[in-house]
Amino acid sequence: MQGVLTILDFCQLSGVSRASYYRRWQNRKPLEEQIAVQDRIQKLALKNRYSGYRVITRLLKREGWVVNHKRVLRLMRQDNLLSLRRRKFVITTDSVHDWKVYPNLARYLQVSGINQLWVADITYVRLQQEFIYLAVILDVYSRRVVGWNLNRQLDSGVSVRALEMALRGRRPGPGLVHHSDRGVQYACTDYVKRLESNDITISMSRPGNPYDNAWAESFMKTLKAEEVNGQRYRNFQHAESCIATFIEEVYNQQRLHSALGYRSPTEFEAGQKQPLGRMSSEGGHGISPLPRPISDPGA
C-alpha cells in the first residue's frame, strides 16, 4: 500500500511529526479496524455455524485480515459466537431389564388414519448445569405430537405423563398400536398397565435398529436442529416454555411436511374425515404382509 516510502517519509512530506501521526492513528484506526474485524467475524460465524475460532481465523486470513487465533477467540467469546460444542452423549434407552419385550408390529403396519399407530421416544436436553429429559408420542398418520412431557428424572414418570396427555387429548378407540423402543420406561409395569387398560396393542423395536422407530427419531432430529441446538436455556422453566411453544405452536400447527402434502399436522388432520381408532387392514390390529415405507419418515 505504501510502496517504497516509510511512515517517516510520509510524515516528512506532509509536515506532520511521527508522534502526531501515531497519536491520531491510535485514536481512530484501531477502533475502526476492530469494528470491521468484528463485523466480518460475526458474518463468518453465522455462515459457518459449527466452525470454531481456528477455522474462522483461517477464513479471515484467506481474505487478507491480519489476525491471530487468540484475538479471534477473544472477539468471538466477547460476542458469544463460539461454535456449538458437541454435547456429552447421554444414553436414554436401558433395554437390559426383566420386563416383557413385545414383538415389532409397526414394521408391517399400513396406516390409513389417525389413532392407528403411535410412536414414542425419549431424548435429552442439556441445560447449563444438568440434563433434562423429553418424552414424546407422535401419531404416525399425521406426524402430530399428541403427548409430551419434560422431566428432570429419566424414569417411568416422564413417559407415563406423556402417555396420559396423549390419552386425554385423543381418546383413541380399540385397535391403536403403540410402538416404542425396548427401554425400561416403556416396558415397566406402570406404562404397560396404562396401555392395556385402554385396549392399546404394544409394539417394540428390534434391538439396535433405529429404523424401526424412524418417525420418532426424525422428530427428535427436527426438534434438536430447529429448537434446542440454537438455544441457551436459562433453567428448566425456560426450556419447558420454549419447547412447549415449538411443539404446540410451531411443529403441530405451522411446520409443513412434504409427506402431508405440504400441510401442518393440525391442518392435515382437519382435512381428514375418517373415524378415530379404526384400522383399514384386514383382521387383528391392521397387520399387512406389505412392509411400511421408511424412506422419508419425518418429511
C-alpha positions in Angstrom: 0.0 0.0 0.0 2.8 2.4 0.9 5.2 1.4 -1.9 8.8 2.2 -1.1 8.0 5.1 1.3 8.0 4.6 5.0 5.8 6.2 7.6 8.7 8.7 8.4 8.8 9.6 4.7 5.1 10.4 4.6 5.3 12.4 7.8 8.2 14.5 6.4 6.4 15.1 3.1 3.2 16.2 4.9 4.9 18.2 7.6 3.5 16.1 10.4 5.6 14.7 13.2 5.6 10.9 13.7 4.3 11.4 17.3 1.3 13.4 16.0 0.6 10.8 13.3 0.6 7.9 15.8 -1.5 9.8 18.3 -4.2 10.3 15.7 -3.8 6.7 14.5 -4.2 5.4 18.0 -7.4 7.4 18.4 -9.1 6.4 15.2 -7.8 3.5 13.2 -7.7 0.6 15.8 -11.3 1.2 16.7 -12.4 1.3 13.1 -10.3 -1.8 12.3 -11.7 -3.7 15.3 -15.2 -2.9 14.4 -14.5 -4.1 10.8 -12.9 -7.3 12.1 -15.8 -8.0 14.5 -18.3 -7.4 11.8 -16.6 -9.9 9.5 -16.2 -12.5 12.3 -19.9 -12.3 13.0 -20.8 -12.8 9.4 -18.4 -15.8 9.0 -19.5 -17.3 12.3 -23.2 -17.2 11.4 -22.5 -18.6 7.9 -20.2 -21.4 9.4 -22.3 -22.0 12.5 -20.4 -25.1 13.6 -16.9 -23.8 13.0 -14.6 -23.0 15.8 -12.4 -19.9 16.2 -9.4 -21.6 14.5 -11.4 -22.2 11.3 -12.7 -18.6 11.4 -9.1 -17.4 11.8 -8.1 -19.3 8.7 -11.1 -17.8 6.8 -10.1 -14.3 7.9 -6.5 -14.8 6.8 -7.6 -16.0 3.4 -9.5 -12.8 3.0 -6.3 -10.8 3.9 -7.1 -9.8 7.5 -4.1 -9.6 9.8 -5.3 -11.6 12.9 -4.2 -14.4 15.0 -6.3 -17.1 16.7 -6.0 -15.6 20.2 -7.6 -12.4 19.0 -10.3 -14.2 17.1 -11.1 -16.3 20.1 -11.4 -13.3 22.4 -13.7 -11.4 20.0 -15.9 -14.5 19.4 -16.1 -15.1 23.1 -17.0 -11.5 23.6 -19.8 -11.7 21.1 -21.0 -15.1 22.2 -20.1 -16.6 18.8 -18.2 -19.7 19.8 -19.4 -22.7 18.0 -21.9 -25.1 19.5 -19.9 -27.8 21.0 -20.8 -31.5 20.7 -22.5 -32.4 23.9 -21.7 -35.4 26.0 -23.8 -38.4 24.7 -26.5 -39.5 27.1 -28.0 -42.9 26.8 -31.8 -42.7 27.3 -32.6 -46.4 26.4 -32.0 -49.1 29.0 -33.1 -52.3 27.4 -31.4 -54.6 30.0 -34.3 -55.4 32.3 -36.6 -58.2 33.3 -39.8 -56.9 31.9 -41.6 -58.4 28.9 -40.4 -57.4 25.5 -43.1 -57.2 22.8 -42.7 -58.1 19.0 -42.4 -55.4 16.4 -45.8 -54.8 14.8 -45.2 -51.3 13.4 -42.9 -52.5 10.6 -45.8 -54.4 8.9 -48.5 -51.9 9.6 -50.1 -49.8 6.9 -51.5 -46.7 8.5 -54.6 -45.1 6.8 -56.0 -42.9 9.6 -55.2 -41.2 12.8 -55.1 -43.1 16.1 -53.9 -46.3 14.4 -50.2 -46.1 15.2 -48.5 -44.0 17.9 -44.7 -44.0 18.3 -42.9 -42.9 21.4 -39.3 -41.9 22.2 -37.2 -40.1 24.8 -34.3 -37.7 24.3 -32.2 -35.5 26.5 -31.8 -31.7 26.6 -28.8 -30.1 28.1 -29.0 -27.1 30.4 -26.0 -25.3 31.8 -25.8 -27.5 34.9 -27.9 -30.5 34.3 -29.6 -32.8 31.7 -33.4 -32.9 31.4 -35.4 -35.5 29.5 -38.2 -35.1 27.0 -40.7 -37.9 26.2 -42.8 -37.6 23.1 -45.6 -39.5 21.4 -46.5 -39.0 17.8 -49.4 -40.1 15.7 -47.7 -41.5 12.6 -50.5 -40.8 10.2 -50.5 -37.0 10.7 -47.0 -36.7 12.3 -48.7 -34.8 15.1 -47.2 -34.7 18.6 -50.1 -35.9 20.7 -48.3 -36.2 24.1 -45.1 -35.0 25.6 -43.5 -34.4 29.0 -40.3 -32.8 30.1 -38.7 -34.0 33.4 -35.5 -33.8 35.4 -35.6 -37.6 36.0 -35.2 -40.3 33.4 -37.7 -42.7 34.9 -41.1 -44.1 34.0 -42.7 -40.9 35.2 -41.7 -38.9 32.2 -43.1 -41.5 29.7 -46.2 -42.1 31.7 -47.1 -38.4 31.8 -46.6 -38.1 28.1 -48.9 -41.1 27.6 -51.6 -39.6 29.9 -51.5 -36.4 27.9 -52.0 -38.3 24.7 -54.9 -40.3 26.1 -56.7 -37.3 27.4 -56.3 -35.4 24.2 -57.0 -38.1 21.7 -59.3 -40.7 23.4 -58.4 -43.4 21.0 -60.7 -46.3 20.2 -59.8 -50.0 20.1 -57.1 -51.0 17.6 -54.4 -48.5 18.4 -50.8 -49.8 18.2 -48.3 -48.1 20.5 -44.7 -48.5 19.3 -41.5 -47.7 21.2 -38.0 -48.9 21.9 -37.3 -51.6 24.5 -36.4 -49.2 27.2 -37.3 -49.7 30.8 -39.5 -46.6 30.7 -41.8 -48.3 28.1 -41.6 -51.9 29.4 -42.2 -51.2 33.1 -45.4 -52.3 34.8 -46.9 -48.8 35.1 -46.6 -48.0 31.5 -47.8 -51.4 30.2 -50.8 -51.4 32.5 -51.9 -48.0 31.2 -51.7 -49.2 27.6 -53.5 -52.5 28.3 -56.3 -50.8 30.3 -57.0 -48.6 27.2 -57.0 -51.7 24.8 -53.8 -50.5 23.1 -51.6 -53.1 21.5 -47.9 -52.9 22.4 -45.1 -53.0 19.8 -41.4 -52.6 20.4 -38.4 -52.1 18.1 -35.9 -54.8 17.3 -32.7 -54.4 19.4 -30.2 -51.9 17.9 -32.4 -50.9 15.0 -33.3 -47.2 15.0 -35.2 -47.5 11.7 -37.9 -49.4 13.5 -38.8 -46.1 15.2 -37.8 -43.7 12.4 -40.8 -41.4 12.8 -39.9 -40.6 16.4 -36.2 -40.4 15.6 -36.9 -37.9 12.8 -39.0 -35.7 15.1 -36.2 -35.7 17.7 -33.7 -34.6 15.0 -36.1 -31.8 13.9 -36.5 -30.7 17.5 -32.8 -30.5 18.1 -32.0 -28.8 14.8 -34.8 -26.2 14.9 -35.2 -25.5 18.6 -32.8 -27.0 21.1 -29.4 -26.5 19.4 -29.9 -22.8 18.9 -31.0 -22.1 22.4 -29.2 -21.4 25.7 -31.9 -22.3 28.2 -31.6 -20.4 31.5 -33.3 -23.0 33.6 -35.9 -25.9 33.5 -38.8 -23.5 33.3 -37.3 -21.6 30.3 -36.6 -24.8 28.5 -40.1 -26.1 29.1 -41.7 -22.9 27.9 -39.6 -22.8 24.7 -40.1 -26.5 23.9 -43.9 -26.3 24.5 -44.1 -23.3 22.1 -42.1 -25.2 19.5 -44.2 -28.4 19.8 -47.7 -26.9 20.1 -47.5 -23.8 18.0 -44.6 -24.3 15.5 -44.4 -28.1 14.8 -48.0 -29.1 15.2 -49.7 -26.0 13.7 -47.2 -24.3 11.3 -44.4 -26.7 10.1 -45.2 -28.1 6.7 -44.5 -31.7 5.9 -44.0 -33.0 2.3 -45.5 -36.4 3.3 -48.7 -34.5 4.3 -48.9 -32.6 1.0 -47.0 -29.7 2.5 -49.5 -29.2 5.3 -49.0 -28.9 9.0 -50.2 -31.9 11.2 -53.1 -29.9 12.5 -54.2 -28.8 9.1 -53.8 -32.3 7.7 -56.0 -33.8 10.5 -58.6 -31.1 10.0 -59.0 -32.3 6.4 -59.5 -36.0 7.3 -63.0 -37.4 7.9 -62.0 -41.0 8.9 -63.3 -42.3 12.3 -60.8 -42.4 15.1 -59.2 -45.7 16.1 -60.3 -47.7 13.0 -57.9 -49.9 11.1 -58.0 -50.2 7.4 -56.2 -53.5 7.1 -57.8 -56.9 7.4 -58.2 -58.6 10.7 -56.4 -58.2 14.1 -54.7 -54.9 14.5 -54.2 -53.9 10.9 -51.2 -56.2 10.1 -50.5 -56.3 6.4 -48.0 -58.5 4.6 -46.5 -55.4 3.0 -43.9 -53.5 5.0 -44.5 -49.9 5.5 -42.1 -47.4 3.8 -39.4 -45.8 5.9 -37.5 -43.8 3.3 -38.9 -40.4 4.4 -40.4 -40.8 7.8 -40.2 -37.2 9.0 -40.7 -35.2 5.9 
